[in-house]
């Protein structure tokens, strides 16, 4: 199933910047970065529980936010893109 | 139907910063800001075409990106949230 993971990490502190890097680094193990803070992950329920547990362990729940959107197996016509294609490398760094 | 709108706007230039503000300002007319660059919009197909046309007119398609995810009418169990709730006011400004 396709699971969309979106996140907002508060980067006002160095610790926040580290959390942001860690969240991105973990997400690339599970899916495709499509925008800066948006990953599309094609995975089963077990993998989904795994990545959720990992991300919940990284974020600061008082200031950071994670959202998961479950798009099911027939997701091809549920996603539309306009504009620039993502230029992110596999390590999650933005290629400018 | 619930439509998720996510965007990445390249803010390296002042024009980019303006585009980002304009995109956010338009999105708040159509839905609920749930993260910095993520809006959930409960709207019909006509409204959806309307906001898409507006946003496509604002972004620079060479450097900015828009994505639309169509979550249908039964979306309550398709969305999960972890961590901080969004603190955005209705004009799309982040309340810290």
N, CA and C atoms of all chains as a GROMACS GRO file, in nm:
protein
  576
    1UNK      N    1   0.084  -0.120   0.000
    1UNK     CA    2   0.000   0.000   0.000
    1UNK      C    3   0.088   0.125   0.000
    2UNK      N    4   0.032   0.232  -0.054
    2UNK     CA    5   0.108   0.356  -0.053
    2UNK      C    6   0.077   0.434   0.074
    3UNK      N    7   0.182   0.470   0.144
    3UNK     CA    8   0.168   0.552   0.264
    3UNK      C    9   0.246   0.681   0.240
    4UNK      N   10   0.176   0.790   0.258
    4UNK     CA   11   0.241   0.920   0.244
    4UNK      C   12   0.283   0.964   0.384
    5UNK      N   13   0.408   1.000   0.398
    5UNK     CA   14   0.456   1.052   0.527
    5UNK      C   15   0.493   1.198   0.507
    6UNK      N   16   0.432   1.284   0.586
    6UNK     CA   17   0.468   1.426   0.582
    6UNK      C   18   0.513   1.468   0.722
    7UNK      N   19   0.607   1.559   0.729
    7UNK     CA   20   0.653   1.600   0.862
    7UNK      C   21   0.688   1.747   0.867
    8UNK      N   22   0.671   1.800   0.985
    8UNK     CA   23   0.719   1.934   1.020
    8UNK      C   24   0.807   1.917   1.143
    9UNK      N   25   0.932   1.951   1.131
    9UNK     CA   26   1.021   1.944   1.247
    9UNK      C   27   1.065   2.087   1.279
   10UNK      N   28   1.052   2.123   1.405
   10UNK     CA   29   1.089   2.257   1.448
   10UNK      C   30   1.242   2.268   1.451
   11UNK      N   31   1.298   2.350   1.362
   11UNK     CA   32   1.444   2.358   1.349
   11UNK      C   33   1.502   2.485   1.410
   12UNK      N   34   1.432   2.535   1.512
   12UNK     CA   35   1.484   2.657   1.577
   12UNK      C   36   1.610   2.629   1.659
   13UNK      N   37   1.630   2.504   1.696
   13UNK     CA   38   1.747   2.467   1.776
   13UNK      C   39   1.834   2.371   1.695
   14UNK      N   40   1.961   2.356   1.739
   14UNK     CA   41   2.049   2.258   1.673
   14UNK      C   42   1.992   2.118   1.688
   15UNK      N   43   1.932   2.091   1.805
   15UNK     CA   44   1.872   1.959   1.826
   15UNK      C   45   1.759   1.936   1.725
   16UNK      N   46   1.684   2.039   1.697
   16UNK     CA   47   1.577   2.029   1.598
   16UNK      C   48   1.631   2.001   1.460
   17UNK      N   49   1.740   2.070   1.424
   17UNK     CA   50   1.802   2.046   1.292
   17UNK      C   51   1.849   1.901   1.282
   18UNK      N   52   1.902   1.849   1.394
   18UNK     CA   53   1.946   1.708   1.394
   18UNK      C   54   1.826   1.616   1.377
   19UNK      N   55   1.716   1.645   1.449
   19UNK     CA   56   1.597   1.561   1.435
   19UNK      C   57   1.548   1.559   1.289
   20UNK      N   58   1.549   1.677   1.227
   20UNK     CA   59   1.504   1.686   1.087
   20UNK      C   60   1.590   1.596   0.997
   21UNK      N   61   1.722   1.603   1.015
   21UNK     CA   62   1.811   1.519   0.934
   21UNK      C   63   1.784   1.371   0.960
   22UNK      N   64   1.764   1.337   1.086
   22UNK     CA   65   1.740   1.196   1.120
   22UNK      C   66   1.608   1.145   1.062
   23UNK      N   67   1.505   1.228   1.071
   23UNK     CA   68   1.375   1.187   1.015
   23UNK      C   69   1.390   1.161   0.865
   24UNK      N   70   1.454   1.256   0.794
   24UNK     CA   71   1.471   1.241   0.649
   24UNK      C   72   1.552   1.116   0.617
   25UNK      N   73   1.658   1.096   0.694
   25UNK     CA   74   1.748   0.982   0.670
   25UNK      C   75   1.675   0.850   0.688
   26UNK      N   76   1.587   0.844   0.786
   26UNK     CA   77   1.510   0.721   0.806
   26UNK      C   78   1.407   0.703   0.695
   27UNK      N   79   1.342   0.810   0.657
   27UNK     CA   80   1.235   0.799   0.556
   27UNK      C   81   1.289   0.747   0.423
   28UNK      N   82   1.411   0.786   0.388
   28UNK     CA   83   1.464   0.739   0.258
   28UNK      C   84   1.484   0.588   0.257
   29UNK      N   85   1.488   0.525   0.374
   29UNK     CA   86   1.498   0.379   0.379
   29UNK      C   87   1.365   0.311   0.345
   30UNK      N   88   1.258   0.389   0.345
   30UNK     CA   89   1.126   0.329   0.330
   30UNK      C   90   1.051   0.376   0.205
   31UNK      N   91   1.100   0.481   0.144
   31UNK     CA   92   1.025   0.528   0.028
   31UNK      C   93   1.098   0.633  -0.052
   32UNK      N   94   1.021   0.702  -0.129
   32UNK     CA   95   1.071   0.798  -0.228
   32UNK      C   96   1.040   0.940  -0.182
   33UNK      N   97   1.144   1.021  -0.177
   33UNK     CA   98   1.121   1.160  -0.140
   33UNK      C   99   1.060   1.233  -0.260
   34UNK      N  100   0.945   1.292  -0.242
   34UNK     CA  101   0.880   1.362  -0.353
   34UNK      C  102   0.879   1.513  -0.332
   35UNK      N  103   0.888   1.554  -0.209
   35UNK     CA  104   0.909   1.696  -0.176
   35UNK      C  105   0.998   1.701  -0.053
   36UNK      N  106   1.033   1.821  -0.014
   36UNK     CA  107   1.130   1.835   0.095
   36UNK      C  108   1.090   1.757   0.221
   37UNK      N  109   0.964   1.765   0.260
   37UNK     CA  110   0.918   1.698   0.382
   37UNK      C  111   0.805   1.600   0.353
   38UNK      N  112   0.807   1.545   0.233
   38UNK     CA  113   0.701   1.451   0.191
   38UNK      C  114   0.764   1.328   0.126
   39UNK      N  115   0.731   1.212   0.180
   39UNK     CA  116   0.780   1.085   0.126
   39UNK      C  117   0.661   0.997   0.088
   40UNK      N  118   0.674   0.929  -0.025
   40UNK     CA  119   0.577   0.827  -0.064
   40UNK      C  120   0.641   0.691  -0.043
   41UNK      N  121   0.579   0.611   0.042
   41UNK     CA  122   0.638   0.482   0.079
   41UNK      C  123   0.543   0.370   0.040
   42UNK      N  124   0.587   0.283  -0.049
   42UNK     CA  125   0.508   0.168  -0.089
   42UNK      C  126   0.552   0.052   0.000
   43UNK      N  127   0.473   0.020   0.098
   43UNK     CA  128   0.517  -0.078   0.198
   43UNK      C  129   0.397  -0.151   0.258
   44UNK      N  130   0.426  -0.263   0.322
   44UNK     CA  131   0.319  -0.338   0.389
   44UNK      C  132   0.298  -0.284   0.530
   45UNK      N  133   0.198  -0.338   0.599
   45UNK     CA  134   0.162  -0.287   0.731
   45UNK      C  135   0.276  -0.302   0.832
   46UNK      N  136   0.352  -0.412   0.819
   46UNK     CA  137   0.463  -0.435   0.914
   46UNK      C  138   0.570  -0.327   0.899
   47UNK      N  139   0.608  -0.299   0.774
   47UNK     CA  140   0.708  -0.195   0.749
   47UNK      C  141   0.656  -0.059   0.796
   48UNK      N  142   0.528  -0.039   0.779
   48UNK     CA  143   0.469   0.088   0.818
   48UNK      C  144   0.478   0.107   0.970
   49UNK      N  145   0.444   0.002   1.043
   49UNK     CA  146   0.458   0.008   1.190
   49UNK      C  147   0.603   0.035   1.228
   50UNK      N  148   0.694  -0.027   1.154
   50UNK     CA  149   0.837  -0.012   1.183
   50UNK      C  150   0.882   0.134   1.168
   51UNK      N  151   0.850   0.192   1.053
   51UNK     CA  152   0.896   0.329   1.029
   51UNK      C  153   0.825   0.427   1.124
   52UNK      N  154   0.699   0.400   1.155
   52UNK     CA  155   0.629   0.486   1.250
   52UNK      C  156   0.697   0.487   1.385
   53UNK      N  157   0.733   0.365   1.432
   53UNK     CA  158   0.800   0.354   1.563
   53UNK      C  159   0.933   0.428   1.562
   54UNK      N  160   1.007   0.414   1.452
   54UNK     CA  161   1.137   0.480   1.441
   54UNK      C  162   1.119   0.632   1.444
   55UNK      N  163   1.027   0.681   1.363
   55UNK     CA  164   1.008   0.827   1.354
   55UNK      C  165   0.955   0.885   1.485
   56UNK      N  166   0.864   0.810   1.548
   56UNK     CA  167   0.812   0.858   1.677
   56UNK      C  168   0.922   0.865   1.782
   57UNK      N  169   1.022   0.780   1.766
   57UNK     CA  170   1.136   0.783   1.858
   57UNK      C  171   1.231   0.898   1.833
   58UNK      N  172   1.224   0.955   1.714
   58UNK     CA  173   1.316   1.065   1.679
   58UNK      C  174   1.256   1.201   1.711
   59UNK      N  175   1.130   1.219   1.677
   59UNK     CA  176   1.073   1.354   1.688
   59UNK      C  177   1.049   1.395   1.834
   60UNK      N  178   1.038   1.525   1.853
   60UNK     CA  179   0.995   1.581   1.981
   60UNK      C  180   0.845   1.611   1.966
   61UNK      N  181   0.762   1.530   2.030
   61UNK     CA  182   0.618   1.538   2.006
   61UNK      C  183   0.556   1.670   2.052
   62UNK      N  184   0.630   1.745   2.131
   62UNK     CA  185   0.578   1.875   2.174
   62UNK      C  186   0.587   1.981   2.064
   63UNK      N  187   0.684   1.965   1.976
   63UNK     CA  188   0.706   2.072   1.877
   63UNK      C  189   0.709   2.023   1.733
   64UNK      N  190   0.726   1.893   1.713
   64UNK     CA  191   0.732   1.838   1.577
   64UNK      C  192   0.601   1.765   1.545
   65UNK      N  193   0.578   1.745   1.418
   65UNK     CA  194   0.454   1.682   1.375
   65UNK      C  195   0.482   1.582   1.263
   66UNK      N  196   0.415   1.469   1.274
   66UNK     CA  197   0.421   1.365   1.170
   66UNK      C  198   0.279   1.337   1.125
   67UNK      N  199   0.261   1.318   0.995
   67UNK     CA  200   0.130   1.274   0.948
   67UNK      C  201   0.147   1.158   0.849
   68UNK      N  202   0.055   1.063   0.860
   68UNK     CA  203   0.057   0.947   0.772
   68UNK      C  204  -0.076   0.943   0.698
   69UNK      N  205  -0.068   0.929   0.567
   69UNK     CA  206  -0.188   0.918   0.483
   69UNK      C  207  -0.184   0.784   0.412
   70UNK      N  208  -0.290   0.706   0.432
   70UNK     CA  209  -0.295   0.572   0.376
   70UNK      C  210  -0.373   0.573   0.246
   71UNK      N  211  -0.302   0.556   0.136
   71UNK     CA  212  -0.362   0.570   0.004
   71UNK      C  213  -0.398   0.436  -0.059
   72UNK      N  214  -0.377   0.327   0.013
   72UNK     CA  215  -0.419   0.196  -0.036
   72UNK      C  216  -0.332   0.144  -0.148
   73UNK      N  217  -0.383   0.041  -0.217
   73UNK     CA  218  -0.305  -0.023  -0.323
   73UNK      C  219  -0.332   0.036  -0.461
   74UNK      N  220  -0.449   0.094  -0.477
   74UNK     CA  221  -0.482   0.152  -0.608
   74UNK      C  222  -0.465   0.304  -0.601
   75UNK      N  223  -0.341   0.344  -0.600
   75UNK     CA  224  -0.313   0.485  -0.574
   75UNK      C  225  -0.271   0.563  -0.698
   76UNK      N  226  -0.255   0.492  -0.809
   76UNK     CA  227  -0.197   0.558  -0.929
   76UNK      C  228  -0.277   0.682  -0.972
   77UNK      N  229  -0.410   0.673  -0.964
   77UNK     CA  230  -0.491   0.786  -1.008
   77UNK      C  231  -0.527   0.878  -0.891
   78UNK      N  232  -0.464   0.857  -0.776
   78UNK     CA  233  -0.493   0.940  -0.659
   78UNK      C  234  -0.386   1.046  -0.636
   79UNK      N  235  -0.284   1.045  -0.722
   79UNK     CA  236  -0.171   1.135  -0.701
   79UNK      C  237  -0.149   1.216  -0.828
   80UNK      N  238  -0.133   1.344  -0.811
   80UNK     CA  239  -0.110   1.432  -0.926
   80UNK      C  240   0.004   1.527  -0.894
   81UNK      N  241   0.087   1.549  -0.992
   81UNK     CA  242   0.204   1.634  -0.971
   81UNK      C  243   0.204   1.749  -1.071
   82UNK      N  244   0.243   1.867  -1.025
   82UNK     CA  245   0.258   1.984  -1.112
   82UNK      C  246   0.393   2.048  -1.081
   83UNK      N  247   0.468   2.081  -1.184
   83UNK     CA  248   0.591   2.156  -1.164
   83UNK      C  249   0.715   2.072  -1.158
   84UNK      N  250   0.815   2.126  -1.086
   84UNK     CA  251   0.949   2.066  -1.083
   84UNK      C  252   0.945   1.927  -1.019
   85UNK      N  253   1.020   1.838  -1.078
   85UNK     CA  254   1.034   1.705  -1.020
   85UNK      C  255   1.138   1.710  -0.910
   86UNK      N  256   1.124   1.623  -0.810
   86UNK     CA  257   1.220   1.630  -0.699
   86UNK      C  258   1.361   1.599  -0.744
   87UNK      N  259   1.454   1.674  -0.689
   87UNK     CA  260   1.596   1.652  -0.720
   87UNK      C  261   1.671   1.613  -0.596
   88UNK      N  262   1.621   1.511  -0.528
   88UNK     CA  263   1.684   1.469  -0.404
   88UNK      C  264   1.766   1.343  -0.431
   89UNK      N  265   1.881   1.333  -0.371
   89UNK     CA  266   1.957   1.209  -0.385
   89UNK      C  267   1.910   1.108  -0.282
   90UNK      N  268   1.962   0.986  -0.289
   90UNK     CA  269   1.911   0.879  -0.205
   90UNK      C  270   1.942   0.898  -0.057
   91UNK      N  271   2.036   0.985  -0.028
   91UNK     CA  272   2.065   1.011   0.114
   91UNK      C  273   1.977   1.122   0.169
   92UNK      N  274   1.889   1.173   0.087
   92UNK     CA  275   1.793   1.271   0.136
   92UNK      C  276   1.842   1.414   0.133
   93UNK      N  277   1.952   1.438   0.063
   93UNK     CA  278   2.003   1.574   0.054
   93UNK      C  279   1.948   1.639  -0.072
   94UNK      N  280   1.908   1.763  -0.060
   94UNK     CA  281   1.854   1.835  -0.175
   94UNK      C  282   1.967   1.865  -0.273
   95UNK      N  283   1.948   1.823  -0.397
   95UNK     CA  284   2.044   1.857  -0.503
   95UNK      C  285   1.994   1.983  -0.571
   96UNK      N  286   2.072   2.089  -0.562
   96UNK     CA  287   2.027   2.217  -0.620
   96UNK      C  288   2.085   2.237  -0.759
   97UNK      N  289  -1.493   1.552  -0.112
   97UNK     CA  290  -1.377   1.462  -0.104
   97UNK      C  291  -1.260   1.536  -0.039
   98UNK      N  292  -1.174   1.456   0.024
   98UNK     CA  293  -1.057   1.520   0.085
   98UNK      C  294  -0.943   1.521  -0.017
   99UNK      N  295  -0.890   1.639  -0.037
   99UNK     CA  296  -0.774   1.654  -0.125
   99UNK      C  297  -0.660   1.711  -0.041
  100UNK      N  298  -0.549   1.640  -0.046
  100UNK     CA  299  -0.431   1.688   0.024
  100UNK      C  300  -0.347   1.765  -0.076
  101UNK      N  301  -0.310   1.885  -0.039
  101UNK     CA  302  -0.222   1.965  -0.125
  101UNK      C  303  -0.089   1.982  -0.053
  102UNK      N  304   0.018   1.942  -0.118
  102UNK     CA  305   0.152   1.962  -0.060
  102UNK      C  306   0.233   2.043  -0.161
  103UNK      N  307   0.320   2.128  -0.110
  103UNK     CA  308   0.400   2.207  -0.205
  103UNK      C  309   0.541   2.233  -0.153
  104UNK      N  310   0.629   2.246  -0.249
  104UNK     CA  311   0.766   2.292  -0.226
  104UNK      C  312   0.785   2.412  -0.316
  105UNK      N  313   0.812   2.525  -0.255
  105UNK     CA  314   0.840   2.644  -0.335
  105UNK      C  315   0.984   2.685  -0.307
  106UNK      N  316   1.058   2.707  -0.412
  106UNK     CA  317   1.199   2.744  -0.400
  106UNK      C  318   1.208   2.890  -0.353
  107UNK      N  319   1.259   2.909  -0.232
  107UNK     CA  320   1.259   3.043  -0.173
  107UNK      C  321   1.397   3.107  -0.173
  108UNK      N  322   1.478   3.067  -0.270
  108UNK     CA  323   1.613   3.126  -0.277
  108UNK      C  324   1.610   3.272  -0.320
  109UNK      N  325   1.504   3.311  -0.387
  109UNK     CA  326   1.492   3.449  -0.433
  109UNK      C  327   1.373   3.517  -0.362
  110UNK      N  328   1.371   3.650  -0.368
  110UNK     CA  329   1.257   3.722  -0.310
  110UNK      C  330   1.128   3.685  -0.383
  111UNK      N  331   1.140   3.665  -0.514
  111UNK     CA  332   1.022   3.625  -0.591
  111UNK      C  333   0.970   3.490  -0.541
  112UNK      N  334   1.062   3.401  -0.507
  112UNK     CA  335   1.022   3.270  -0.454
  112UNK      C  336   0.951   3.283  -0.321
  113UNK      N  337   1.003   3.370  -0.235
  113UNK     CA  338   0.939   3.392  -0.104
  113UNK      C  339   0.797   3.447  -0.124
  114UNK      N  340   0.782   3.534  -0.223
  114UNK     CA  341   0.649   3.587  -0.254
  114UNK      C  342   0.556   3.475  -0.303
  115UNK      N  343   0.609   3.390  -0.391
  115UNK     CA  344   0.526   3.279  -0.441
  115UNK      C  345   0.480   3.190  -0.326
  116UNK      N  346   0.573   3.163  -0.233
  116UNK     CA  347   0.539   3.078  -0.119
  116UNK      C  348   0.425   3.139  -0.038
  117UNK      N  349   0.434   3.269  -0.011
  117UNK     CA  350   0.328   3.336   0.064
  117UNK      C  351   0.195   3.330  -0.011
  118UNK      N  352   0.203   3.351  -0.143
  118UNK     CA  353   0.079   3.351  -0.222
  118UNK      C  354   0.015   3.213  -0.226
  119UNK      N  355   0.098   3.110  -0.239
  119UNK     CA  356   0.044   2.973  -0.242
  119UNK      C  357  -0.028   2.945  -0.109
  120UNK      N  358   0.039   2.976   0.002
  120UNK     CA  359  -0.021   2.949   0.134
  120UNK      C  360  -0.151   3.028   0.151
  121UNK      N  361  -0.147   3.155   0.109
  121UNK     CA  362  -0.263   3.242   0.125
  121UNK      C  363  -0.383   3.190   0.046
  122UNK      N  364  -0.356   3.134  -0.072
  122UNK     CA  365  -0.466   3.077  -0.150
  122UNK      C  366  -0.518   2.948  -0.086
  123UNK      N  367  -0.424   2.866  -0.041
  123UNK     CA  368  -0.466   2.735   0.014
  123UNK      C  369  -0.558   2.751   0.135
  124UNK      N  370  -0.534   2.853   0.217
  124UNK     CA  371  -0.619   2.870   0.335
  124UNK      C  372  -0.764   2.900   0.298
  125UNK      N  373  -0.785   2.944   0.175
  125UNK     CA  374  -0.924   2.966   0.129
  125UNK      C  375  -0.996   2.836   0.099
  126UNK      N  376  -0.922   2.729   0.088
  126UNK     CA  377  -0.983   2.603   0.044
  126UNK      C  378  -0.976   2.491   0.148
  127UNK      N  379  -0.894   2.510   0.250
  127UNK     CA  380  -0.884   2.400   0.346
  127UNK      C  381  -0.810   2.436   0.472
  128UNK      N  382  -0.767   2.334   0.541
  128UNK     CA  383  -0.708   2.343   0.673
  128UNK      C  384  -0.557   2.318   0.664
  129UNK      N  385  -0.480   2.411   0.716
  129UNK     CA  386  -0.335   2.390   0.717
  129UNK      C  387  -0.303   2.290   0.827
  130UNK      N  388  -0.239   2.180   0.793
  130UNK     CA  389  -0.205   2.079   0.893
  130UNK      C  390  -0.055   2.071   0.918
  131UNK      N  391   0.022   2.115   0.823
  131UNK     CA  392   0.165   2.133   0.843
  131UNK      C  393   0.207   2.253   0.760
  132UNK      N  394   0.333   2.288   0.771
  132UNK     CA  395   0.379   2.411   0.707
  132UNK      C  396   0.344   2.418   0.558
  133UNK      N  397   0.365   2.310   0.487
  133UNK     CA  398   0.339   2.308   0.342
  133UNK      C  399   0.239   2.200   0.304
  134UNK      N  400   0.150   2.169   0.396
  134UNK     CA  401   0.050   2.064   0.374
  134UNK      C  402  -0.088   2.116   0.414
  135UNK      N  403  -0.181   2.109   0.319
  135UNK     CA  404  -0.320   2.150   0.345
  135UNK      C  405  -0.414   2.034   0.316
  136UNK      N  406  -0.513   2.018   0.402
  136UNK     CA  407  -0.620   1.922   0.377
  136UNK      C  408  -0.745   2.001   0.338
  137UNK      N  409  -0.794   1.974   0.218
  137UNK     CA  410  -0.906   2.051   0.166
  137UNK      C  411  -1.023   1.958   0.138
  138UNK      N  412  -1.133   1.982   0.206
  138UNK     CA  413  -1.254   1.905   0.183
  138UNK      C  414  -1.338   1.982   0.082
  139UNK      N  415  -1.335   1.936  -0.041
  139UNK     CA  416  -1.400   2.017  -0.146
  139UNK      C  417  -1.448   1.927  -0.260
  140UNK      N  418  -1.535   1.983  -0.342
  140UNK     CA  419  -1.583   1.907  -0.456
  140UNK      C  420  -1.488   1.926  -0.575
  141UNK      N  421  -1.518   1.854  -0.684
  141UNK     CA  422  -1.428   1.855  -0.799
  141UNK      C  423  -1.414   1.994  -0.860
  142UNK      N  424  -1.521   2.073  -0.856
  142UNK     CA  425  -1.516   2.207  -0.916
  142UNK      C  426  -1.420   2.297  -0.838
  143UNK      N  427  -1.433   2.293  -0.704
  143UNK     CA  428  -1.342   2.372  -0.619
  143UNK      C  429  -1.198   2.327  -0.639
  144UNK      N  430  -1.182   2.198  -0.654
  144UNK     CA  431  -1.048   2.142  -0.671
  144UNK      C  432  -0.984   2.194  -0.800
  145UNK      N  433  -1.061   2.194  -0.909
  145UNK     CA  434  -1.010   2.249  -1.035
  145UNK      C  435  -0.974   2.397  -1.018
  146UNK      N  436  -1.058   2.467  -0.942
  146UNK     CA  437  -1.037   2.610  -0.919
  146UNK      C  438  -0.904   2.636  -0.848
  147UNK      N  439  -0.882   2.566  -0.736
  147UNK     CA  440  -0.759   2.591  -0.659
  147UNK      C  441  -0.637   2.544  -0.738
  148UNK      N  442  -0.651   2.436  -0.812
  148UNK     CA  443  -0.538   2.390  -0.894
  148UNK      C  444  -0.498   2.496  -0.996
  149UNK      N  445  -0.598   2.554  -1.062
  149UNK     CA  446  -0.570   2.656  -1.163
  149UNK      C  447  -0.502   2.777  -1.099
  150UNK      N  448  -0.551   2.816  -0.981
  150UNK     CA  449  -0.492   2.932  -0.911
  150UNK      C  450  -0.347   2.903  -0.874
  151UNK      N  451  -0.324   2.787  -0.814
  151UNK     CA  452  -0.189   2.754  -0.768
  151UNK      C  453  -0.092   2.738  -0.886
  152UNK      N  454  -0.142   2.678  -0.992
  152UNK     CA  455  -0.056   2.661  -1.110
  152UNK      C  456  -0.019   2.797  -1.170
  153UNK      N  457  -0.106   2.895  -1.149
  153UNK     CA  458  -0.077   3.029  -1.198
  153UNK      C  459   0.023   3.103  -1.111
  154UNK      N  460   0.041   3.057  -0.988
  154UNK     CA  461   0.133   3.125  -0.896
  154UNK      C  462   0.274   3.066  -0.902
  155UNK      N  463   0.283   2.935  -0.905
  155UNK     CA  464   0.416   2.873  -0.893
  155UNK      C  465   0.499   2.891  -1.019
  156UNK      N  466   0.630   2.875  -1.001
  156UNK     CA  467   0.723   2.867  -1.113
  156UNK      C  468   0.748   2.719  -1.136
  157UNK      N  469   0.692   2.667  -1.244
  157UNK     CA  470   0.695   2.521  -1.265
  157UNK      C  471   0.835   2.465  -1.286
  158UNK      N  472   0.932   2.552  -1.313
  158UNK     CA  473   1.069   2.504  -1.329
  158UNK      C  474   1.136   2.473  -1.196
  159UNK      N  475   1.091   2.540  -1.089
  159UNK     CA  476   1.162   2.522  -0.962
  159UNK      C  477   1.069   2.486  -0.845
  160UNK      N  478   0.941   2.506  -0.862
  160UNK     CA  479   0.846   2.476  -0.754
  160UNK      C  480   0.768   2.349  -0.788
  161UNK      N  481   0.711   2.291  -0.685
  161UNK     CA  482   0.639   2.165  -0.704
  161UNK      C  483   0.509   2.166  -0.624
  162UNK      N  484   0.405   2.115  -0.688
  162UNK     CA  485   0.274   2.098  -0.623
  162UNK      C  486   0.236   1.952  -0.635
  163UNK      N  487   0.180   1.895  -0.528
  163UNK     CA  488   0.125   1.761  -0.540
  163UNK      C  489  -0.015   1.758  -0.481
  164UNK      N  490  -0.101   1.682  -0.546
  164UNK     CA  491  -0.240   1.667  -0.502
  164UNK      C  492  -0.265   1.519  -0.478
  165UNK      N  493  -0.319   1.488  -0.360
  165UNK     CA  494  -0.353   1.350  -0.325
  165UNK      C  495  -0.503   1.344  -0.300
  166UNK      N  496  -0.568   1.255  -0.372
  166UNK     CA  497  -0.713   1.245  -0.364
  166UNK      C  498  -0.751   1.132  -0.270
  167UNK      N  499  -0.802   1.169  -0.154
  167UNK     CA  500  -0.830   1.070  -0.049
  167UNK      C  501  -0.976   1.028  -0.043
  168UNK      N  502  -1.057   1.079  -0.134
  168UNK     CA  503  -1.196   1.035  -0.142
  168UNK      C  504  -1.283   1.089  -0.029
  169UNK      N  505  -1.399   1.028  -0.014
  169UNK     CA  506  -1.495   1.075   0.086
  169UNK      C  507  -1.480   1.003   0.220
  170UNK      N  508  -1.430   0.881   0.217
  170UNK     CA  509  -1.413   0.806   0.342
  170UNK      C  510  -1.267   0.814   0.386
  171UNK      N  511  -1.231   0.928   0.438
  171UNK     CA  512  -1.089   0.953   0.464
  171UNK      C  513  -1.054   0.950   0.613
  172UNK      N  514  -1.157   0.936   0.697
  172UNK     CA  515  -1.132   0.949   0.841
  172UNK      C  516  -1.026   0.852   0.893
  173UNK      N  517  -1.031   0.728   0.843
  173UNK     CA  518  -0.934   0.628   0.890
  173UNK      C  519  -0.810   0.621   0.801
  174UNK      N  520  -0.797   0.718   0.711
  174UNK     CA  521  -0.681   0.718   0.621
  174UNK      C  522  -0.575   0.818   0.664
  175UNK      N  523  -0.603   0.889   0.771
  175UNK     CA  524  -0.512   0.995   0.816
  175UNK      C  525  -0.475   0.971   0.961
  176UNK      N  526  -0.347   0.981   0.989
  176UNK     CA  527  -0.300   0.961   1.127
  176UNK      C  528  -0.201   1.073   1.160
  177UNK      N  529  -0.211   1.119   1.282
  177UNK     CA  530  -0.126   1.230   1.324
  177UNK      C  531  -0.047   1.192   1.450
  178UNK      N  532   0.078   1.232   1.453
  178UNK     CA  533   0.162   1.211   1.572
  178UNK      C  534   0.230   1.343   1.605
  179UNK      N  535   0.229   1.380   1.731
  179UNK     CA  536   0.306   1.496   1.774
  179UNK      C  537   0.225   1.624   1.781
  180UNK      N  538   0.297   1.735   1.763
  180UNK     CA  539   0.239   1.868   1.784
  180UNK      C  540   0.127   1.895   1.684
  181UNK      N  541   0.021   1.954   1.733
  181UNK     CA  542  -0.089   1.995   1.646
  181UNK      C  543  -0.051   2.127   1.579
  182UNK      N  544  -0.102   2.150   1.460
  182UNK     CA  545  -0.064   2.272   1.390
  182UNK      C  546  -0.110   2.397   1.464
  183UNK      N  547  -0.024   2.496   1.467
  183UNK     CA  548  -0.058   2.622   1.532
  183UNK      C  549  -0.059   2.734   1.430
  184UNK      N  550  -0.133   2.713   1.324
  184UNK     CA  551  -0.140   2.813   1.219
  184UNK      C  552  -0.269   2.891   1.231
  185UNK      N  553  -0.263   3.019   1.211
  185UNK     CA  554  -0.388   3.095   1.211
  185UNK      C  555  -0.451   3.089   1.072
  186UNK      N  556  -0.569   3.145   1.061
  186UNK     CA  557  -0.644   3.130   0.936
  186UNK      C  558  -0.580   3.203   0.818
  187UNK      N  559  -0.492   3.297   0.845
  187UNK     CA  560  -0.426   3.366   0.735
  187UNK      C  561  -0.300   3.293   0.690
  188UNK      N  562  -0.274   3.177   0.750
  188UNK     CA  563  -0.163   3.096   0.704
  188UNK      C  564  -0.029   3.132   0.766
  189UNK      N  565  -0.030   3.211   0.871
  189UNK     CA  566   0.094   3.247   0.937
  189UNK      C  567   0.120   3.150   1.052
  190UNK      N  568   0.243   3.107   1.066
  190UNK     CA  569   0.277   3.015   1.173
  190UNK      C  570   0.275   3.090   1.307
  191UNK      N  571   0.196   3.038   1.401
  191UNK     CA  572   0.194   3.095   1.536
  191UNK      C  573   0.292   3.016   1.621
  192UNK      N  574   0.396   3.080   1.669
  192UNK     CA  575   0.499   3.009   1.746
  192UNK      C  576   0.472   3.021   1.895
   0.00000   0.00000   0.00000
